[in-house]
Amino acid sequence: MAHILFLDESGHDLVHSPYEVIAGVAIEDENIWNLIREIHELELDTFGRRYSSGKREIKARQILKKKTFRLANQEVALSDEEISYHAKSCLNDGANAGFKELTALGRAKLLFVEKLLELCASYRCKIFASISSNGNIPEDDPDFLRKDYVYLLERYYYFLEDKPADPSGIIVFDELEKSQSHILIGQIENYFKKTKKGRTRSNLIIPEPFFVHSDLTTGVQIADIVAYLISWGFRLDGMDKPARKELDPFVEQIMPLRYRTTREIDGLEDFEVWSIVAV
């Protein structure tokens, strides 16, 4: 048995997002294909066609931008069937889309995210994330892994450690620019080979990650949506940057997808550890 952790980032442009987030969704290997098939069916039901066909990609910054909510809230009566029909028309011929088509597409996008998160819950997916203020994680040593990555992998390891039968953990990243991918691979290798905690955690987490194209990988697209929701809507104590209130229903959906465990840390027994951490 293995749990695949699909990872993506949000807010690393250091300009347009309130927080930097590295987020992942862990899916048990035997559930991956069934979940992917249901997500593809959800696209067909919601948009009348595959939203992600061709060059279009399921990206949170497009699906969940403020304009989507504005269009979705326009006053026009549409049944679920009409939403799907007119959303398809808008996707097929956006240049000639009218009031009803644009409204339908906005509503279809929000409905898709709602149902996607419901599917993640039904398949017992768990989410992991490290949150930092833009630019506040120093690059102390370019050869070693940044603290936000370390914290996320720590919580992923705890999740695997709590599972029976010692499952394997496999890491899948959204592909970076090639030189950046090589740097990250080297940093992860050094973490698992040259640090005490990393060597321990390599017993459960395979140290060499996989890199994939996000537009071709459904798991990474889920991670992208989770990362965006955490950056713009999820708040822990000390996170004082404003959140977008219209995202609250989706944030409520990801709350149960967090993983909670306890460990003895710094002499404290049963110290509560959550899978989303602010660094």
C-alpha positions in Angstrom: 0.0 0.0 0.0 1.2 3.5 -0.8 -0.1 7.0 -0.3 0.7 9.5 -3.1 1.3 13.1 -2.0 0.6 15.5 -4.9 2.1 18.9 -4.3 1.7 22.4 -5.7 2.4 25.9 -4.6 0.4 29.2 -4.4 1.6 32.7 -3.8 5.3 32.2 -4.7 5.1 35.1 -7.1 5.7 37.2 -3.9 3.3 39.8 -5.3 -0.4 38.9 -5.7 -1.1 36.5 -2.8 -1.3 37.1 0.9 0.7 34.0 1.9 3.0 31.6 0.3 1.7 28.0 0.5 3.1 24.6 -0.3 0.1 22.3 -0.2 -0.4 18.6 -1.0 -3.2 16.1 -1.1 -2.5 12.5 -0.1 -4.5 9.8 -1.9 -4.2 6.1 -1.2 -2.9 4.3 -4.3 -5.9 2.0 -4.7 -8.3 5.0 -4.8 -6.4 7.2 -7.3 -7.9 6.0 -10.5 -11.5 5.8 -9.2 -11.2 9.4 -7.8 -9.8 10.6 -11.1 -12.6 9.0 -13.1 -15.2 10.6 -10.8 -13.5 14.0 -11.2 -13.6 13.6 -15.0 -17.3 12.7 -14.8 -17.9 15.7 -12.5 -16.4 17.9 -15.2 -18.8 16.5 -17.8 -21.8 16.9 -15.5 -20.9 20.4 -14.4 -19.5 22.0 -17.6 -21.2 19.8 -20.2 -17.7 18.9 -21.4 -14.2 18.4 -20.0 -13.2 21.8 -18.8 -9.5 20.7 -18.9 -9.6 19.5 -22.5 -7.2 21.0 -25.0 -4.9 23.8 -23.6 -7.2 24.8 -20.7 -6.1 23.7 -17.2 -8.0 23.5 -14.0 -6.2 26.4 -12.1 -7.6 27.9 -8.9 -6.6 31.4 -9.8 -8.9 31.2 -12.8 -11.7 29.2 -11.4 -11.9 31.0 -8.0 -11.0 34.5 -8.9 -13.3 37.3 -7.7 -14.8 37.7 -11.2 -16.1 34.2 -11.0 -18.1 35.0 -7.9 -19.4 38.3 -9.4 -20.6 36.5 -12.5 -22.1 33.6 -10.6 -24.1 36.0 -8.4 -25.8 37.8 -11.3 -29.6 37.6 -11.1 -30.7 35.0 -13.6 -32.6 31.8 -12.9 -30.8 28.7 -14.1 -31.5 25.0 -13.4 -28.6 22.6 -13.0 -29.2 21.4 -16.5 -29.2 24.9 -17.9 -26.0 25.7 -16.0 -24.3 22.8 -17.7 -25.7 23.6 -21.1 -24.8 27.3 -21.1 -21.4 26.7 -19.4 -20.5 24.4 -22.3 -21.6 27.1 -24.8 -19.4 29.6 -23.0 -16.4 27.3 -23.1 -16.9 26.4 -26.7 -17.4 30.0 -27.9 -16.3 32.5 -25.2 -16.0 35.4 -27.7 -19.8 35.3 -28.3 -20.9 34.4 -24.7 -23.7 36.5 -23.4 -25.1 37.3 -19.9 -26.6 33.9 -19.4 -23.6 31.9 -20.6 -21.2 33.9 -18.4 -23.4 33.5 -15.4 -23.7 29.8 -16.0 -19.9 29.3 -16.3 -19.3 31.2 -13.1 -21.8 29.0 -11.3 -20.4 25.9 -12.8 -16.9 26.7 -11.6 -18.1 27.1 -8.0 -20.2 24.0 -8.2 -17.2 22.1 -9.5 -15.0 23.1 -6.6 -17.7 22.2 -4.1 -18.3 18.8 -5.6 -14.5 18.2 -6.0 -13.9 18.7 -2.3 -16.8 16.4 -1.5 -15.2 13.7 -3.6 -11.9 14.2 -1.8 -13.7 13.7 1.5 -15.5 10.6 0.3 -12.1 9.1 -0.8 -10.5 9.9 2.6 -7.9 12.2 1.1 -5.8 14.2 3.5 -4.3 17.6 2.9 -1.0 18.9 4.1 0.4 22.5 3.8 3.1 24.9 5.0 2.1 28.5 5.1 4.6 31.4 5.2 4.5 35.2 4.7 5.8 36.1 1.3 9.5 35.9 1.2 10.0 35.2 5.0 11.7 31.8 4.5 15.4 32.5 4.2 17.5 30.5 1.8 20.1 29.7 4.5 21.9 27.0 2.5 21.0 26.4 -1.2 22.0 22.7 -0.7 19.4 22.0 2.0 15.7 21.9 2.0 13.7 25.0 3.1 11.9 25.0 6.5 8.5 25.1 4.9 9.2 21.9 2.9 10.6 20.2 6.0 7.6 21.0 8.1 5.2 19.6 5.5 7.3 16.4 5.0 7.4 16.0 8.8 3.6 16.0 9.0 3.3 13.7 6.0 5.7 11.3 7.8 3.6 11.4 10.9 0.5 10.5 8.8 2.3 7.5 7.3 3.8 6.5 10.7 0.3 6.3 12.2 -0.9 4.0 9.4 -0.8 0.2 9.9 1.6 -2.0 7.8 4.2 0.8 7.2 2.8 2.2 3.9 5.2 3.9 1.4 4.9 7.6 0.8 5.5 8.9 -2.8 5.9 12.6 -3.5 4.7 14.1 -6.8 5.6 17.7 -7.6 4.2 20.1 -10.2 7.1 20.4 -12.6 9.3 23.5 -12.1 11.7 25.0 -14.6 14.3 22.3 -15.2 17.2 23.9 -13.3 14.9 24.5 -10.3 13.7 20.9 -10.4 17.3 19.7 -10.2 18.0 22.0 -7.3 14.9 20.8 -5.4 15.8 17.1 -6.1 19.3 17.7 -4.7 17.9 19.5 -1.6 15.4 16.7 -0.9 18.2 14.1 -1.4 20.4 15.9 1.1 17.6 16.1 3.6 16.9 12.4 3.5 20.6 11.4 3.4 22.4 14.0 5.5 20.0 14.9 8.4 19.1 12.5 11.2 15.4 13.2 10.9 15.5 12.8 7.2 17.2 9.5 7.3 14.5 8.2 9.7 11.7 9.5 7.5 13.2 7.9 4.4 12.0 4.6 5.9 8.5 5.6 4.9 8.9 8.4 2.3 10.7 7.5 -0.9 13.4 10.2 -1.1 13.3 10.8 -4.8 10.2 12.8 -5.9 8.4 12.6 -9.3 7.8 15.7 -11.4 4.8 15.9 -13.6 3.0 18.5 -15.8 0.1 19.9 -13.8 -2.2 20.2 -16.8 -1.9 16.4 -17.3 -2.1 15.4 -13.6 -5.4 15.6 -11.8 -3.8 15.1 -8.3 -1.7 18.2 -8.8 -4.7 20.2 -9.9 -6.5 19.3 -6.7 -3.4 20.4 -4.7 -3.4 23.7 -6.6 -7.0 24.4 -5.5 -6.2 23.5 -1.9 -3.1 25.7 -1.9 -5.1 28.7 -3.3 -7.9 28.2 -0.7 -5.4 28.1 2.1 -3.5 31.2 0.9 -6.6 33.3 0.3 -9.1 31.9 2.8 -7.7 29.7 5.6 -6.4 31.5 8.7 -4.5 30.3 11.8 -3.6 32.4 14.9 -1.1 35.0 13.9 -2.1 35.1 10.3 -3.4 38.6 10.1 -3.7 39.2 6.4 -7.3 39.6 5.2 -9.1 36.6 3.8 -11.7 36.5 1.1 -15.0 35.8 2.8 -16.6 34.4 -0.3 -14.2 31.5 0.0 -15.5 30.5 3.5 -17.8 27.7 2.3 -14.8 26.0 0.5 -12.5 26.6 3.5 -15.1 24.8 5.7 -14.9 21.9 3.3 -11.2 21.5 3.6 -11.1 21.7 7.4 -12.1 18.0 7.8 -9.5 17.0 5.3 -6.7 18.0 7.6 -4.8 15.3 9.5 -4.5 15.6 13.3 -2.1 13.5 15.4 -0.1 13.8 18.7 3.5 13.4 19.4 5.9 14.0 22.3 7.7 17.2 21.4 10.1 19.2 23.6 9.1 17.2 26.7 5.3 17.7 26.1 3.3 14.5 25.9 0.4 14.3 23.4 1.4 17.6 21.7 -1.2 18.3 19.1 0.1 18.4 15.5 -2.0 19.4 12.5 -1.2 18.8 8.9 -1.5 22.5 8.1 1.2 24.6 9.7 2.2 28.3 9.6 6.0 28.5 9.5 
